[in-house]
Amino acid sequence: MTRVETQEPAEAAQVPTVVRRRGRWVPVTLVVALLVGVAAWQGLARVGRIDTGFATLAERGLVLPDCIPQDGYWTSFATDEDVVVAHTVRNPSPWPVTVISADPEVYRFQPLSADPALDTAFGASPPGGLPEETRSSVVVPPDRSVVMWIHNPQGDIIRGSTVQYSFDSAPLRIRSLGVEREVHMPYRGTLYVGGSARDSAELGKALEEACSA
């Protein structure tokens, strides 16, 4: 006679339980993998950044004579003058980075030229204004620079004031690999706004005389 072995009821009940437990691990594993992938992507996106460029422009304002130490100085304007200066922004990243103005009324970008040799070529600006065709954002390719124009960062509330204000960085946003974040790009020097145009002219004349003495 052939003996037939039967599975105990308790053992039979354990089989679908194991299957169900394994089934629950599948979505958990996918979620963990997704979170790890997102974190890795965000970390990679932070490789994209911008640096302070090497070129500056101040067509107006008080520029110190060559004989005066200029460490940490850029230029200065009187409070009743329109501030119009420019600074370059460089992308040292291995991929394109979008640079976005956090204050489009103050910080504007010159369109990027097709010729990298013209990256630091400042466009002509009308008196008290910005060059035509400036924009609030620009895509900067790897190892390229773009001209950023700065127009009246002090606003209109201090017109005629004798208080001096200083500006040493620009509030910007950058977008790298689809991830956007806020940054502050430091200037190469400090921009000063304060006093009157007469005071500024007298100071500039005195400095020139001191240098030629």
Salt bridges, closest charged atoms under 4 A:
ASP51 OD1 - ARG49 NH1 2.57
ASP51 OD2 - ARG90 NH1 3.77
GLU59 OE1 - ARG60 NH1 3.74
ASP82 OD1 - ARG159 NH2 3.11
ASP119 OD2 - ARG144 NE 2.73
ASP143 OD1 - ARG90 NH2 2.93
ASP156 OD1 - ARG159 NH2 3.83
GLU180 OE2 - ARG173 NE 2.85
GLU180 OE1 - ARG175 NH2 2.99
GLU202 OE2 - ARG198 NE 3.20
